Amino acid sequence: MQKWMQSMTAAGLMAVLFGVAACSSAAPTSAFDSPGGYGGESGVAPAAAPASEQVAQASDSGGISISTRKVVATANLELVVDDTEQTVDAVNALVEEVGGYVSATNLSKNYYGGSDTLQGTLTLRVPAESLDATLAKLVELAVDVRSRSTDRQDVTDQYSDVDAQLRNLEATETELRAMLEEVRERPNSTTEDIMSVYRTLTDVRSQIEQLRGRKNLLDNQIALSTINLTLIPDIANLPVVEDSWRPAVVMRSALRALTEASQALVNVIIWGVFFLLPLVLIALIPILIAIWFLRWLFRRMSKPKAQPTASQG
């Protein structure tokens, strides 16, 4: 009897999984593959609309619901500006006005145009419907536009596929929960029967969480467009004298350099007197001794010998 119950539980579990797999393969991956398509019962599709326009599809209740094509937009903008700091403040105010935010800021002072000037990049996230208007306002803040590009990626099919998988897995989760309760209520159910259903339920739940995370990421990328903004200072508008120039600091730096040079010179003299000079004297001692010995030997060898005189008879 126990083996029969285990077999029935396993068979029911496999039936649920196979049924969900069949539903998943039969589910439409996008709005274009749904029954009736855009044309409903007539099956006639209208002309293709731009990515930013809305398209209509038949809902389950027979009515018409309006859904937006899923588009991820990214813009790159390189601007030449009069004052980088003032432009950054204006950009922050503009992004806050349209309901977005600055996700990253990378500003630094670099040698540009003969002096150190502030420049860098900002990453902006703005509502997708405000992207074009925001770009136009950013251009108004610039003296010149070095480069500008916009990339729009249609992720409608990808989004629909994730959504369909998520619905199927949620339906599977519901069936597995009902099966788990049923197995628990059976008087002859074993721990292995319960754990078999529970492990499958846990695996399905993990897949659901992964798909929800992926869908949330797509939702965020679709709802908020990204603007990669580069700010470059204009050479013609650079000040003749930098605000950060301080003569007192320059004078102090010069005196510090003079002091360091004087210290280096005194150190060289000290090392010469107390280190190099003794080494030179020690090295000269054997040389002087050798020279003295050679001179003594030369004198000894060159001294004339006395000649004996013959006696007169």
matplotlib code that plots the C-alpha trace (Angstrom):
import matplotlib.pyplot as plt

x = [0.0, 2.8, 4.6, 1.3, 0.9, 4.5, 3.9, 0.7, 2.4, 5.3, 2.9, 0.8, 3.9, 5.2, 1.8, 1.8, 5.3, 4.6, 1.4, 3.2, 5.9, 3.3, 1.7, 5.0, 5.8, 2.4, 2.3, 2.9, 6.3, 5.2, 2.1, 2.7, 2.3, -1.0, -4.2, -5.7, -2.6, -3.2, -6.1, -8.2, -10.5, -9.8, -6.1, -5.1, -2.1, -1.9, 1.2, 4.3, 4.4, 7.5, 9.1, 7.8, 4.1, 1.5, 0.1, -3.3, -3.8, -6.9, -7.3, -8.6, -12.0, -12.5, -11.8, -8.9, -6.0, -3.2, 0.4, 3.6, 6.4, 9.3, 12.3, 15.6, 17.1, 20.7, 22.1, 25.7, 26.3, 29.6, 29.3, 31.7, 30.7, 31.7, 31.9, 31.9, 30.8, 27.8, 26.8, 26.9, 24.5, 22.2, 22.2, 21.3, 18.4, 17.2, 17.3, 15.5, 12.9, 12.0, 11.9, 15.2, 18.5, 22.2, 23.5, 27.2, 29.5, 33.2, 34.7, 38.4, 40.8, 43.0, 45.5, 43.5, 43.9, 47.1, 45.7, 44.0, 40.3, 37.4, 36.0, 34.5, 31.4, 27.9, 25.5, 21.9, 18.7, 15.6, 12.0, 11.9, 9.2, 11.4, 14.5, 14.3, 13.3, 16.1, 18.7, 17.4, 17.7, 21.2, 22.3, 21.1, 23.6, 26.6, 28.7, 29.3, 28.2, 31.2, 29.1, 25.6, 24.1, 21.0, 20.5, 17.1, 16.9, 13.5, 13.1, 9.4, 9.9, 12.4, 10.0, 7.0, 9.0, 10.1, 6.5, 5.1, 7.7, 6.9, 3.1, 3.7, 6.0, 3.5, 0.8, 3.1, 3.8, 0.1, -0.4, 2.6, 1.3, -2.0, -0.3, 1.9, -1.2, -2.8, 0.2, 0.4, -3.2, -2.9, -2.7, -0.2, 2.1, 5.8, 8.4, 10.0, 6.6, 6.4, 10.0, 9.8, 7.1, 8.7, 12.1, 10.3, 8.3, 11.6, 13.2, 10.2, 10.2, 13.9, 13.2, 10.3, 12.6, 15.2, 12.7, 11.2, 14.6, 15.2, 11.8, 12.4, 15.7, 14.0, 11.2, 13.9, 15.8, 12.6, 11.1, 14.4, 16.6, 20.3, 22.3, 26.1, 27.1, 30.7, 31.5, 34.6, 35.5, 35.8, 39.3, 38.0, 36.2, 39.0, 40.0, 43.2, 44.1, 42.9, 40.8, 43.0, 46.2, 47.7, 51.1, 51.7, 51.5, 53.9, 56.3, 56.2, 56.8, 59.8, 61.3, 60.7, 62.5, 65.4, 65.6, 65.6, 68.4, 70.5, 70.0, 71.1, 74.2, 75.2, 74.6, 77.0, 79.7, 79.3, 79.6, 82.6, 84.5, 83.6, 83.3, 85.1, 88.1, 89.1, 88.7, 91.0, 93.6, 93.5, 93.9, 96.9, 98.9, 100.2, 100.7, 102.9, 104.8, 105.5, 106.7, 109.0, 110.5, 111.0, 112.8, 115.0, 115.9, 116.7, 119.0, 120.7, 121.4, 122.5, 125.0, 128.6, 131.1, 134.6, 137.6, 140.9, 144.0, 147.3, 150.3, 153.2, 156.6]
y = [0.0, 2.4, 1.7, 2.3, 5.7, 6.7, 5.7, 7.7, 10.8, 10.7, 10.2, 13.2, 15.3, 14.4, 15.1, 18.6, 19.3, 17.9, 19.9, 23.1, 22.4, 22.0, 25.3, 27.0, 25.8, 26.8, 30.2, 33.1, 34.7, 38.2, 40.2, 39.4, 35.6, 35.8, 34.4, 36.9, 39.1, 42.8, 42.2, 40.2, 37.7, 39.1, 38.3, 41.4, 43.3, 47.1, 48.9, 48.8, 51.7, 53.5, 52.2, 55.1, 54.7, 52.6, 49.4, 47.8, 44.1, 42.0, 41.4, 38.1, 39.7, 40.6, 44.4, 46.4, 47.3, 49.7, 48.5, 50.3, 48.8, 47.9, 50.0, 50.5, 53.9, 55.0, 58.4, 59.7, 63.4, 65.3, 69.0, 72.0, 74.3, 77.7, 76.7, 73.0, 73.6, 75.8, 73.3, 70.4, 72.4, 73.1, 69.5, 68.3, 70.8, 69.7, 66.0, 66.5, 68.6, 65.8, 63.2, 61.5, 61.2, 61.3, 57.7, 58.4, 61.4, 61.4, 64.9, 65.8, 68.7, 67.9, 69.9, 71.3, 74.4, 75.4, 75.2, 72.9, 72.8, 70.8, 68.2, 64.8, 62.6, 62.2, 59.3, 60.4, 58.4, 60.2, 59.0, 57.5, 59.9, 62.9, 61.7, 63.9, 67.0, 66.5, 66.1, 69.3, 71.2, 69.8, 71.0, 74.5, 74.6, 74.0, 76.3, 73.5, 69.9, 67.6, 64.4, 63.1, 59.7, 57.8, 54.1, 52.5, 48.7, 47.0, 44.4, 43.7, 40.0, 39.5, 41.1, 39.1, 35.8, 36.6, 37.5, 34.3, 32.1, 33.9, 33.3, 29.6, 29.1, 30.8, 28.5, 25.5, 26.9, 27.0, 23.4, 22.2, 23.9, 22.2, 18.9, 19.3, 19.9, 16.8, 14.6, 15.9, 15.0, 11.5, 9.0, 6.8, 9.5, 9.2, 11.8, 11.1, 11.8, 15.2, 16.1, 15.1, 17.6, 20.2, 20.0, 20.6, 23.5, 25.0, 24.7, 26.3, 29.1, 29.8, 30.1, 32.5, 34.8, 34.8, 35.8, 38.4, 40.0, 39.9, 41.5, 44.2, 45.0, 45.3, 47.4, 49.8, 50.0, 50.6, 53.2, 55.2, 56.0, 56.5, 59.6, 59.4, 63.1, 64.3, 67.9, 69.7, 73.3, 75.8, 77.2, 80.6, 81.1, 80.1, 82.9, 84.8, 84.3, 81.2, 81.8, 79.3, 81.2, 82.5, 84.4, 83.8, 80.0, 80.3, 82.3, 79.8, 77.0, 78.8, 79.4, 75.7, 74.7, 77.0, 75.6, 72.0, 72.9, 74.5, 71.5, 69.2, 71.3, 71.3, 67.5, 67.1, 69.2, 67.2, 63.9, 65.2, 66.3, 63.5, 60.6, 61.1, 62.9, 60.3, 57.6, 59.5, 60.0, 56.3, 55.4, 57.8, 56.4, 53.2, 55.3, 57.8, 55.0, 53.3, 56.6, 57.2, 53.7, 54.1, 57.4, 56.0, 53.0, 55.2, 57.4, 54.4, 52.9, 56.2, 57.1, 57.0, 54.6, 55.8, 54.9, 53.7, 56.0, 54.4, 55.0, 57.0, 55.3]
z = [0.0, 0.9, -2.4, -4.2, -2.5, -3.4, -7.0, -7.1, -5.6, -8.1, -11.0, -9.9, -9.5, -13.0, -14.5, -13.0, -14.3, -17.8, -17.9, -17.0, -19.5, -22.2, -21.2, -21.2, -24.8, -26.0, -24.3, -26.7, -26.2, -27.2, -28.2, -31.8, -31.2, -29.2, -30.8, -33.2, -33.0, -33.5, -35.7, -33.3, -35.0, -38.4, -38.1, -40.0, -38.5, -38.8, -40.1, -37.9, -35.4, -34.1, -30.9, -28.8, -29.9, -28.2, -29.7, -29.0, -28.4, -27.5, -23.8, -22.2, -21.5, -25.2, -24.6, -25.9, -23.5, -24.5, -23.8, -24.5, -26.6, -24.3, -25.2, -23.4, -24.3, -23.8, -24.8, -25.0, -24.9, -24.8, -24.1, -24.1, -21.2, -19.9, -16.2, -15.2, -11.6, -12.6, -15.3, -12.8, -10.5, -13.4, -14.5, -11.0, -10.9, -14.3, -13.5, -10.3, -12.1, -14.6, -11.8, -12.4, -10.5, -10.9, -10.5, -10.8, -10.9, -11.8, -11.8, -11.4, -12.1, -15.1, -17.1, -20.0, -22.0, -20.2, -16.7, -14.2, -14.9, -13.6, -16.0, -15.9, -16.5, -15.0, -15.4, -15.4, -15.1, -16.4, -17.2, -20.7, -21.8, -20.8, -22.5, -25.7, -23.7, -21.2, -24.0, -25.6, -22.3, -21.7, -25.1, -24.1, -21.2, -23.6, -25.7, -28.2, -28.7, -29.3, -29.9, -29.4, -29.9, -28.8, -28.8, -28.4, -28.0, -28.4, -25.6, -26.1, -27.1, -24.3, -21.8, -23.0, -22.8, -19.2, -18.2, -19.8, -18.0, -14.8, -15.1, -15.9, -12.9, -10.6, -11.8, -11.2, -7.7, -7.0, -8.2, -6.1, -3.0, -3.4, -4.0, -0.9, 1.2, -0.3, 0.4, 4.0, 4.6, 3.3, 6.3, 4.6, 3.2, 4.1, 4.7, 1.4, -0.4, 1.3, 0.7, -2.9, -3.5, -1.3, -3.2, -6.5, -5.0, -3.7, -7.1, -8.8, -6.2, -6.9, -10.6, -9.9, -7.8, -10.6, -13.2, -11.0, -10.5, -14.3, -14.9, -12.3, -14.0, -17.3, -15.8, -14.4, -17.6, -19.6, -17.2, -16.8, -19.7, -19.2, -20.2, -20.2, -20.0, -20.5, -19.6, -21.1, -20.2, -22.9, -23.5, -24.7, -21.4, -19.0, -16.6, -17.2, -13.5, -11.8, -8.6, -6.8, -7.4, -4.2, -4.3, -0.6, -1.2, -4.2, -2.1, 0.7, -1.8, -3.2, 0.3, 1.1, -2.0, -1.2, 2.3, 1.0, -1.6, 1.2, 3.4, 0.5, 0.0, 3.7, 3.7, 0.8, 2.6, 5.8, 4.0, 2.1, 5.3, 7.7, 5.3, 1.9, 3.3, 5.9, 3.2, 0.9, 3.6, 4.5, 0.8, 0.5, 3.4, 1.6, -1.6, 0.3, 2.0, -1.4, -2.9, 0.1, -0.2, -3.9, -3.5, -0.7, -2.8, -5.8, -3.8, -2.3, -5.7, -7.3, -4.5, -6.0, -4.4, -3.1, -5.4, -3.7, -4.5, -5.5, -3.2, -4.6, -4.5]

ax = plt.figure().add_subplot(projection="3d")
ax.plot(x, y, z, "-o")
ax.set_aspect("equal")
plt.show()
